[in-house]
């Protein structure tokens, strides 16, 4: 797929330009403005990064497929519900899409054109996806108020998986972490902030490599909701290419549903805005809504892979990294960005405007975990 075809829906940001030219150059400034504008307009963007290795992504996807192909009793050994599933495995039918019972979110769905709405989540059923969280943060050099959000990692016990687990997770995780931190820098510059403003706020964030897994034998019927309509609670989420399509995002400016399409090859990643950057910018950037469903393209890929990869598990893996602000960071909107947000949202009534109260990031995360049933 050509870059022009990709950018018919989402802007493509070239990290190579940012990394190879002086920050003050016109080309870099234009690319930074493009990144910030993309997050303001769409809540998402595509990244081209020549450092990303297709082989690393394939090794990662193979490992996670093999992990989730294990018997449930083996997977359950890696559950940590006592720390709100913030490391280790979360099994299917545990995490609920917050939107199903969240009135502002339901209002957003109601205001979409019926043809652009997500699949119905009103039953508030838990998602049939599984997830594994692998912590990728730097431990803070101070005593954190939120130790449960900064827990040690879980390494699976099966020898054929454990022997390559840490190296594979770290290699692919660092590829995505490097890319998303560069996007944080570019976004800050594009918003008129110091380059390190967002990146420094996440210096000790409890970042998570968080692949999800959906069993397409068990949950492979068309229009099955694998992950219900939702936003992410963290600052920025970055995805590598999945082997199966099904991710839809919603553009803030048009309310149109956009099926995310990666080119079959090439060094591309997808970045989405989460709730922490929404809070930090006073709503100038809004967290992007998305869902994962079984659609016609998913089913076509299932049939194709049965022929080409008959020895592989029929499991949809998302290659996802959640980049967080530091748990003890004081989350308060930047004043000049709040003013821009208010101008941007002039058509909203006072009742519709979100109030972004001052709070620690750890408190914001805990509030969000309660709403999706991962924390009591």
Helices and strands as residue ranges (DSSP letters): H 3-6, E 12-14, H 15-20, H 26-41, E 44-48, H 54-68, H 72-75, G 76-78, G 81-83, E 88-90, G 98-101, H 103-111, G 114-116, E 130-135, G 147-150, H 159-190, H 197-201, E 208-209, E 212-215, E 225-230, E 236-240, E 247-250, E 257-259, E 268-273, H 275-280, E 290-293, H 296-308, E 315-323, E 330-331, H 335-344, G 350-352, E 359-360, H 361-371
